[in-house]
Amino acid sequence: MDGVSVSAQGNEWCNALLQLHSLQELGMSNCNLSGPLDPLLTRLENLSVIRLDQNNLSSSVPETFADFQNLTTLHLSSCELTGIFPDKIFKVATLSDIDLSFNYHLYGSLPEFSVNGPLRTLIVRDTEFSGSIPASINNLRQLFVIDTSNCYFNGTLSSSMSRLRELTYLDLSFNDFIGPIPSLNMSRNLVYLDLSHNDFTGSITSVHLEGLPKLVQFDLQDNFLNGNLPSSIFSLSLLQSIQLSNNNFQGQLNKFLNISSSVLEILDLSSNDLEGPIPTDIFSLRSLNVLRLSSNRLNGTLKLDVIQQLENLTTLSLSHNELSIDMNVTDRNQTQITTLDLSSNYIQGSIPTWIWQLDSLVQLNLSHNLLINLEGAAQNTSSNLRLLDLKSNQLQGKLPIFPKNIIYLDYSSNNICFTIPSNVGTYLSSIIFLSLSNNSLSGNIPHSLCNNSNLLVLDVSYNQFNGKIPECLTQSDTLVVLNLQHNQFNGSIPDKFPLSCALKTLDLNSNLLRGPIPKSLANCTSLEVLDLGNNQVDDGFPCFLKTISTLCVMVLRGNKFHGHIGCSHTNSTWHMLQIVDVAFNNFSGLLPAKCFKTWKAMMLDEYHDGSKLIRIGSQVLIYSGIYYQDSVILTSKGLQMEFVKILSIFTSVDFSSNNFEGTIPEELMNFTRLIFLNLSHNALAGQIPSSIGNLIQLESLDLSRNRFDGEIPSQLASLNFLSYLNLSYNRLVGKIPVGTQLQSFDASSYAGNAELCGVPLPKNCSDMSNAEEKVPEVHTDFGVKFDWTYVSIGVGFGVGAGLVVAPSLFLEILKKWSNHKIDKVLLVVLPMFGLTWIPIDDDEAEEDTEENNSDMEEECDYNEEQTILCHQRFQGRYCVLCSKLDIRKKKVIHDPRCTCYPSPPISTSTYPDSYSSHSHA
């Protein structure tokens, strides 16, 4: 009944079958059956063959299926099976053929197999099967097909697999196997061997290949294999495909043996560590149609003429090597080639004319070379050319090559200078990807480009385009990437984004744009990258963009944004936001603690464990695997850097150079995935939170030019990845915490904090401690510490007065008068600054002094409890280091714990004996 179109529920067709007691073979593949499978089917005791492939059974497999006594074949491929497959079904004594493939939600593992088991085919590919392949698999002496590809098997492969003599087909690809690959040279019938996309290690020797005369496909790509390539691989006369890319094979490509009669069609040795020249023997592989040697260290000069020998060649990839390629071809009979990739080499000179005349050419990549111009006109370009990549060369002048049916065109990073023709849209009617970035193009963007409904990516960044941004570009409902950064576009951003906006990247950085952000941008609900930095946009924080939940990168840097950041009126969140840069604006108020709670991509959790290297970018050509990779310019570690191919694990917050105030919110300390944090040049205050130790991924921290006080938290020293730190010009105090990271930074990282000490600063904390011991803590009557600044002012006044009046004292006539007047002034003023003036041989001055002391004693009466102490303070002389001025009461207070000792005066007439040594009682 295979293929017969019927439709029945599980209970219907199962019940109907139960009436057929003698049924031996059940074949109902692709019959639109639905589940569940009825366990009562085991009543059909004579059933030996079950084929129910491609039905939507959507159920588990009953464990009773292990009770079939005569079961030989069980095919349940593509049945939407679920649950755990009963492993004892594998042990049915008569079962020889089992296929459970393409059941993506079916779990299970392989059991230990009995000796001389009858199993011949074992297919569980594209399921959730896991675990190891048991060593007892060698008991299945009749096994000839094993396919466990695209599952979750792991562990090492037992050497017992080498005893599977009947094996013809072995596919273990896309699993997690590790360790060396066992030799399979006893499997002389092996035709298909695919161990790709695992984690196998070790080398491949001739031992692995001996005894495999029937091998047709040999695929070990995407592993960790190393060593030299065995030349014996090319002696296998039936081998059609060799795929060893993305490993660590090394050494020179030796001369290959016995290849003149080879039937090899695919040779892929790309992404290894091979070196030396390309052996000319490769070009004797007459049947070759795919040759990939890219991403190695091959060198020397290759004449492209040799490819003429490969009459069936369709794909040639020699990119990312160190080759000098002679592109002069005398014979252009080569008509089969469809893909030619010579990128990332040392090709110099001109692009030859013949290359445009290859009728079958579909993809041409000459990027990252040293090409300077075209050889003659290129009007007769191949009508089949679809992908043309000439980026990163030295092409100059005009380059008006717009192949008629091109869909991917990249001229970026050259020195091309021309104005885009107004009718360019006519030439590029099929274009999907167009990049003209980093050239010397000028003028306006033609409106004819907007007539193309296929255009997904337009990148004209880093040029000299001017005028207004064409409204038709923002009106497009197909454009996915619009990159106009670093040009001279002016005016406002067109407010024309449609409800069906498909934009994922909008980059307008470094232009002359003014006005607010258009409200219609909120229609772009798939937007991932928004970069409006370095313009003259004058607006408040764009809260209306909170409805775009896909936003990953938001750069508003260097504009005229103002006001507070906070969007309390909307419940939408930026849970995918990972790069935020609002530096150099006029934002004010507190940091948006409430918003921080919703930025989940900044936090490590079960969904964001930091191990996924997903790039932010838009897939342009699905089948060719071509992406547009976004980039963003950020200030990190004190430097401005461009980050290309932004990974999803990269996170950055830059709120610097604004007017933010208040403290650092604790919510920010939950950004455990954060790599760069810059809050510098604001008015933030308070202490640096000790919870900063939560930022375990932090590499760059800049809190400079704020008003932070208190000590540096010791938790900062636990940030092991920190490679840039700037805490300068704050009000931090105390010792810099000891830790490997903090002591490795330059002293400039801590400059402008007068009370900081410790390595790497020159100020020693022990010196500060000794100074504190020498200078006592003297208190006022209210117990408040006194500021010694006032004492120093008094000292300065006394010294200055002495220098001014000294000359007059040498005049005999004025001496008596000056003594009298100056004594009266000093007797009043100096005690206010902790000094004492004792007149010499002047009775009037003595009377004034007694009167002054009497007045001071009266001031002590304000507090009876302090009377005795106060009398102690004002008796005798006052030394500078034991006294201080209470500026509120305008009186001097002496520390009773400190004793003044007289020292010889320098001059009794000029400097009174008021400078005394001191000691603590």
Beta strands, then each sheet from edge to edge (+ up, - down):
strand 1: 25-27
strand 2: 49-51
strand 3: 73-75
strand 4: 82-84
strand 5: 97-99
strand 6: 105-108
strand 7: 121-123
strand 8: 128-131
strand 9: 145-147
strand 10: 152-155
strand 11: 169-171
strand 12: 176-179
strand 13: 192-194
strand 14: 199-203
strand 15: 217-219
strand 16: 224-227
strand 17: 241-243
strand 18: 248-252
strand 19: 266-268
strand 20: 273-276
strand 21: 290-292
strand 22: 297-303
strand 23: 315-317
strand 24: 322-326
strand 25: 339-341
strand 26: 348-351
strand 27: 363-365
strand 28: 370-374
strand 29: 387-389
strand 30: 396-397
strand 31: 408-410
strand 32: 415-416
strand 33: 433-435
strand 34: 442-443
strand 35: 457-459
strand 36: 464-468
strand 37: 481-483
strand 38: 488-492
strand 39: 505-507
strand 40: 512-515
strand 41: 529-531
strand 42: 536-537
strand 43: 553-555
strand 44: 562-563
strand 45: 579-581
strand 46: 586-590
strand 47: 617-621
strand 48: 626-629
strand 49: 631-636
strand 50: 639-644
strand 51: 652-654
strand 52: 659-662
strand 53: 676-678
strand 54: 683-687
strand 55: 700-702
strand 56: 707-711
strand 57: 724-726
strand 58: 731-735
strand 59: 755-757
strand 60: 883-886
strand 61: 891-894
strand 62: 898-901
strand 63: 917-920
sheet 1: 1+ 2+ 3+ 5+ 7+ 9+ 11+ 13+ 15+ 17+ 19+ 21+ 23+ 25+ 27+ 29+ 31+ 33+ 35+ 37+ 39+ 41+ 43+ 45+ 51+ 53+ 55+ 57+
sheet 2: 4+ 6+ 8+ 10+ 12+ 14+ 16+ 18+ 20+ 22+ 24+
sheet 3: 26+ 28+
sheet 4: 30+ 32+
sheet 5: 34+ 36+ 38+ 40+ 42+
sheet 6: 44+ 46+ 52+ 54+ 56+ 58+ 59+
sheet 7: 47+ 48-
sheet 8: 49+ 50-
sheet 9: 60+ 61-
sheet 10: 62+ 63-
end
